[in-house]
Amino acid sequence: MAVFTSHCTIDEDNPPFTFLSPPINALKIYPYQSNFFNCQSLLPLRQTTQTSRTSMESYGQEVVLITGCTQGGIGHALAREFANNNCLVVATARSLTSMRDLDQDKRFYLQELDVLSDESVQHVLSNVVERYGRVDILVNNAGIQCVGPLAEIPLSAMQNTFNTNVYGTMRLVQAVVPHMASSKKGKIVNVGSVTVMAPVPWAGVYTATKAALHSLTDTLRLELRPLGITVINVVPGAVKSNIGNSAVASYNQMPEWKLYRPFEKAIRERAHLSQGLAATPTEEFAKKTVAAILKENPPAWFSIGQFSTVMSIMHHLPLSIKDFILRRKFNC
Ligand SMILES: NC(=O)c1ccc[n+]([C@@H]2O[C@H](COP(=O)([O-])OP(=O)(O)OC[C@H]3O[C@@H](n4cnc5c(N)ncnc54)[C@H](OP(=O)(O)O)[C@@H]3O)[C@@H](O)[C@H]2O)c1
């Protein structure tokens, strides 16, 4: 489905922005521009100089590293869909048991990875480089919801959400970029959210993390282009996953609200908002998203899932009308 936003029109056959940047070869005509854009000298040496046995075997196949591949979630469905498209998939999650069903399938290389830990990220990356010699596609999918009124949510919960959704993503980006840049090739996919298009009550922290991520993704797309790396913002609407249950579990840890006790029911319901009966099935989301990512010229912004069109329209409404609709819907 084509989605219209203030950023771009999603047209998979005509990816936005590509016409804005001159071809890299053109830059090399002008030495000062070449120096400005050529960041090769800043890159660390490739960590492995030897071509590993498996990197020969993986020749011609894309090596895809995905975070947050717990069974039942978007990352797990993306992992299976990339594998169906002949990719070698490094499926990662905080715990191997959450990906148990992929264990016997040779198309997957399973790794424990916590996006909050430098050590964990470096450990996985060195395993992957040793095994395959490279990462062709990084999918920053891991993320958590955070529900509650902004005036009362503990700062520690806010920080944890930013640490996971924003700094966790950047930790992976900073670890993987030198490897991709050394081969002047790669794709980085950040998973944002349509909630940024029209922020709703009771999920302000989550929305703020995704807004920050959208912004970082827009900048990364420009900054990484001279290094040969393509950046894609995948912006899901409501997609069936574990996110509702996880959100309720963390909501249950919140303190009792003081000013917002009368809104308790509405706030709790926000945790499930994306998990209604009409939420887009995870497999359908994954099929279309992976097809878009694997294109030679993938779109800069790919939005799909229930509410993605509605939220794009909401984005363009005058604030007074948007607030009126949201106040009625969310009882505030
Ligand atoms: N589903 C939707 O409607 C929807 C809409 C918009 C955007 N999104 C985004 O889509 C992405 C996937 O979410 P989902 O819906 O599939 O939710 P999900 O089923 O809850 O999956 C989230 C994944 O992130 C993992 N994760 C959380 N903290 C992590 C950490 N510190 N390190 C590594 N992994 C961590 C979770 O691991 P555990 O299982 O160990 O907790 C899980 O594997 C998220 O970025 C989410 O914000 C989802």
The ligand as an SDF file (V2000), in Angstrom:
LIG
                    3D

 48 52  0  0  0  0  0  0  0  0999 V2000
    3.8010   -4.6640   17.0410 N   0  0  0  0  0  0  0  0  0  0  0  0
    3.4780   -3.4400   16.7110 C   0  0  0  0  0  0  0  0  0  0  0  0
    2.2930   -3.1220   16.5340 O   0  0  0  0  0  0  0  0  0  0  0  0
    4.5440   -2.4090   16.5120 C   0  0  0  0  0  0  0  0  0  0  0  0
    4.1740   -1.1480   15.9980 C   0  0  0  0  0  0  0  0  0  0  0  0
    5.1430   -0.1990   15.7820 C   0  0  0  0  0  0  0  0  0  0  0  0
    6.4770   -0.5040   16.0430 C   0  0  0  0  0  0  0  0  0  0  0  0
    6.8300   -1.7240   16.5550 N   0  0  0  0  0  0  0  0  0  0  0  0
    8.2390   -1.9800   16.8120 C   0  0  0  0  0  0  0  0  0  0  0  0
    8.6040   -3.2250   16.2500 O   0  0  0  0  0  0  0  0  0  0  0  0
    9.7270   -3.7460   16.9570 C   0  0  0  0  0  0  0  0  0  0  0  0
    9.4440   -5.1970   17.3280 C   0  0  0  0  0  0  0  0  0  0  0  0
    8.4030   -5.2000   18.2970 O   0  0  0  0  0  0  0  0  0  0  0  0
    7.3180   -6.3540   18.4080 P   0  0  0  0  0  0  0  0  0  0  0  0
    6.0110   -5.7440   18.1440 O   0  0  0  0  0  0  0  0  0  0  0  0
    7.7240   -7.5560   17.6620 O   0  0  0  0  0  0  0  0  0  0  0  0
    7.3880   -6.5930   19.9750 O   0  0  0  0  0  0  0  0  0  0  0  0
    7.8690   -7.8650   20.7870 P   0  0  0  0  0  0  0  0  0  0  0  0
    7.1540   -9.0690   20.2710 O   0  0  0  0  0  0  0  0  0  0  0  0
    7.7210   -7.5010   22.2160 O   0  0  0  0  0  0  0  0  0  0  0  0
    9.4060   -7.9820   20.3970 O   0  0  0  0  0  0  0  0  0  0  0  0
   10.3670   -7.0990   20.9040 C   0  0  0  0  0  0  0  0  0  0  0  0
   11.6980   -7.7880   20.8720 C   0  0  0  0  0  0  0  0  0  0  0  0
   12.6970   -6.8920   21.3860 O   0  0  0  0  0  0  0  0  0  0  0  0
   13.4430   -7.6190   22.3300 C   0  0  0  0  0  0  0  0  0  0  0  0
   14.1570   -6.7980   23.3000 N   0  0  0  0  0  0  0  0  0  0  0  0
   13.6690   -5.9860   24.2820 C   0  0  0  0  0  0  0  0  0  0  0  0
   14.6840   -5.4630   24.9880 N   0  0  0  0  0  0  0  0  0  0  0  0
   15.8270   -5.9470   24.4390 C   0  0  0  0  0  0  0  0  0  0  0  0
   17.2010   -5.7890   24.7310 C   0  0  0  0  0  0  0  0  0  0  0  0
   17.6330   -5.0270   25.7490 N   0  0  0  0  0  0  0  0  0  0  0  0
   18.1110   -6.4310   23.9550 N   0  0  0  0  0  0  0  0  0  0  0  0
   17.7120   -7.2280   22.9390 C   0  0  0  0  0  0  0  0  0  0  0  0
   16.4310   -7.4430   22.6270 N   0  0  0  0  0  0  0  0  0  0  0  0
   15.5030   -6.8010   23.3780 C   0  0  0  0  0  0  0  0  0  0  0  0
   12.4340   -8.5250   23.0030 C   0  0  0  0  0  0  0  0  0  0  0  0
   13.1040   -9.5310   23.7330 O   0  0  0  0  0  0  0  0  0  0  0  0
   12.3790  -10.2950   24.9630 P   0  0  0  0  0  0  0  0  0  0  0  0
   11.4370  -11.2660   24.3330 O   0  0  0  0  0  0  0  0  0  0  0  0
   13.5280  -10.9210   25.6800 O   0  0  0  0  0  0  0  0  0  0  0  0
   11.6930   -9.2400   25.7830 O   0  0  0  0  0  0  0  0  0  0  0  0
   11.7310   -9.0380   21.7600 C   0  0  0  0  0  0  0  0  0  0  0  0
   12.5040  -10.0290   21.1440 O   0  0  0  0  0  0  0  0  0  0  0  0
    9.9260   -2.8430   18.1700 C   0  0  0  0  0  0  0  0  0  0  0  0
   10.9710   -1.9350   17.8990 O   0  0  0  0  0  0  0  0  0  0  0  0
    8.6010   -2.1070   18.2750 C   0  0  0  0  0  0  0  0  0  0  0  0
    8.7290   -0.8670   18.8990 O   0  0  0  0  0  0  0  0  0  0  0  0
    5.8840   -2.6750   16.7930 C   0  0  0  0  0  0  0  0  0  0  0  0
  1  2  1  0
  2  3  2  0
  2  4  1  0
  4  5  1  0
  4 48  2  0
  5  6  2  0
  6  7  1  0
  7  8  2  0
  8  9  1  0
  8 48  1  0
  9 10  1  0
  9 46  1  0
 10 11  1  0
 11 12  1  0
 11 44  1  0
 12 13  1  0
 13 14  1  0
 14 15  2  0
 14 16  1  0
 14 17  1  0
 17 18  1  0
 18 19  2  0
 18 20  1  0
 18 21  1  0
 21 22  1  0
 22 23  1  0
 23 24  1  0
 23 42  1  0
 24 25  1  0
 25 26  1  0
 25 36  1  0
 26 27  1  0
 26 35  1  0
 27 28  2  0
 28 29  1  0
 29 30  1  0
 29 35  2  0
 30 31  1  0
 30 32  2  0
 32 33  1  0
 33 34  2  0
 34 35  1  0
 36 37  1  0
 36 42  1  0
 37 38  1  0
 38 39  2  0
 38 40  1  0
 38 41  1  0
 42 43  1  0
 44 45  1  0
 44 46  1  0
 46 47  1  0
M  CHG  2   8   1  16  -1
M  END
$$$$
